[in-house]
């Protein structure tokens, strides 16, 4: 059977909660048994190249990308 082509979707969240939303989506997808429908969940970040300590900077604060 032919697999449907997956598309990227943008999900708006509260800025600073992207990681929690990503984790909640993974948990809900697993609980519903819908792993085959979702291929990727992405919170785009860049590594710090400066001397400043802290978490990686987000490219799109308040947004995550879901491929399904």
N, C-alpha and C positions, 0 to 999 in steps of 0.2 A: 504494500500500500504506500502511496506517495505521502511524504511528510509535508505539511503546510509550511510555507515560509514564515519564519518568525519576524516580528517587527519590534522596533524600539518604541517605548512609551515613556513619557516624562511624568513623574509623580511629584507634586509639590508638597513639601512638609514644612514644619517650623524650622527655621534656621537653628542649627545646633542639635537637632534631633534626628539627623539623617541616619546615624548608626543604629539608633533604636528602631527606627522604621524599617531599616534593612533587616535587622534581626527578627522583628515581628513578622515581616513578610516571609522570611525563610521558615519560621516556625509554623505559620498558618498554612503555607504551601505544603509542608511536610504532613501536617495534621489532616489536611483535606485530601492528601494523596494526589496532588496536582503537579508533581515534579516534572512530568512529561510536557506540561504546557509552558513552563517557564525555563528559559535557557540561561539567563544571566540577570543579576541584580547588581548595579554598579553605582558607587558613590565616588565620583571622580575627585582624586586628590593628587597633589604633587608633593614630592619629597622636599624637605627643607634643604637648601644648599647654603643658607646663611649660617652664621655662628649662633643664631638665636635658638634656644631650646624651645620645645613645645611640639604640639601635634602638627601633622602635615596640613598644609593650607588646602581648603576645598576650592575647586574651580567654580562650582555652581552652588553656593550655599543655599540651602532650602530646597534642593532638588535631588532626586535620585532617578536613575534610569533603569527601566525594567524591559527585558527582551522576552516577549512571549508570542 
